[in-house]
């Protein structure tokens, strides 16, 4: 599945690390974004946002440790991120949840494409699957249809 148009197309620890850095940056953005989602939902309804944020923190910590074990400096979180639209209602918050999970999914598809290690591919499948489960819930809450994606992380056909 490697992109044979760039370089030799060989999957190496470098291709994998580069993709992991992109996924880590997406995880940082999701963590930040879920703070906005939770705030817009209010304390009574913020549990799904808090759970999603915690899941992304766990993935962030795993990827950070993996990169550090490989003597690669992990990309750091930005101080803030630009929202794709104003979040002023619960529906907006759910729509932002969709955007966050879709962004993470896109990054993890790249990891699957560039991974040299089986354990990294397994991590990618696990994270991608969990992100799609969360995205389904957010799509439903946002009133989006369809609520599922046949190929999470890939552009629509």
N, C-alpha and C positions, 0 to 999 in steps of 0.2 A: 504493500500500500504506500510505500514511500514515494515521494515526488521525484521521479527520475529525471526531471528537467533541470534540477539544481544540483551541481556537484556530481559526485559519483552515484548518488541515490542510496548509498550505504547507510544503514542505521547503526549509529554508534552511541557511546555514552554522551558525546557532545550534542548530537541531534536530540537525544532524549532530554538532556539537561536544559537545552534551549526551550523545548516544548514545556517542560516542567516549570520553567521560569514564567512563561506566559500563563500557564494554569495558575501558578501562585499569585500572579498579579490579578487574575480574575477572582481568585478567592479573597484577596484583600478588598477588592471592590465590592464583592458580595457582602462581606462582613460589615463594611461601612454602610452599604445600602440597606441592610436589614435593620440598622438603627433608625433609619428614616421610615421604613415599613412599620416597625413596631410603634414608633411615635404616632404615626397617622392612625393606627388601629386603636390606640388607647390601651390602658392597662387591662381592661376586661377581656380584650380580644387579641392581645399581643403574643399569646403563647406560641402559635405557629411560627411567628417571626423569630421569637427567641430560640426556638428549637432549630430553625434553619440556620440562624447565626451560629449557634453552638456547633452544628454539623460542619459548617464551613470553617470554623476555628479549628476543629479537629483535623480536617483535611490540610488546612494551612500548616498546622504543627507537624503533621506527617511529612509533607513535602519539604518544609524547611529542614527538618532533621535529615531527610534523605539527601538533599543538596549539600548540607554541611558535612555529612559523612563522606561525600564525594569531593570535599575540599572546594566547593563552589559556593560563593557568597550569594545567598538568596536575595531576590529582589525584595525591596522593602515597600511597605504600604505608602501611599501618597497621603498628604495631609487632608485632602478632601477630593471629592469626585463630582463631576457635573451630572446632574440628574437629566434623564432624557425628556422629562415633562414634569410639571408641577404636581406634587403629591399633597392633595388637600382633602381627600376622602378615603374611606375604606376601599372603595373600588380602585382608586388610584394606587393605593398601597398594594393591593393584590396584583395590579398590572405591573407595578415595579418589581414585585416578587418574581413574576414571569420573566421580565427582562433580565433580572439578576441570574436566575437559573439558566436561562437560555445562553447568557454570556459565559457562564461557567461551563456549560455543556459544549459550546463551540471550542473553548480552550482545551477541554479534555479529549475531544475528538482529535485534535492536533497531537496530543500526547499519544493517543492510540496509533496514530499514523507514524509517529517518529520514535516510538519506544523500541529500544534494543533488548531490554530485559523483560522476561515473562512476568516477573513480579510487578513491574511498572504497568504493563498492559492490564494485569488483573486489577491493580489499583484504579486505573482509568475506567475500566468497565464498572467497577463498584461505585465510583464517584459519579459517573455518567448516569447510571441507573438510579441512584438516590436523587440526583438533581432532577431527573424527569419525573419521579414520583412527587417531589415537592412542586414542580412546575404544573403538574396536573391539578393539584389542589388549588394553586394560585390562579390558574386559568379558569377553573370552575368558579372561584370566588369573584373573579373579575368579569364573569359573564362572557368569556371568550369561547369560541367554538372553531374547530374541534378542541376538546380539552387534552387530547393526547397527541403526541408526535410520533409518527412511525420511525423516524430517524432523528432522534434528538441530537442537537448540535450541528446538524447539516442544514444548508439553506433549503427552503422549500423548492420542490421540483417545478 
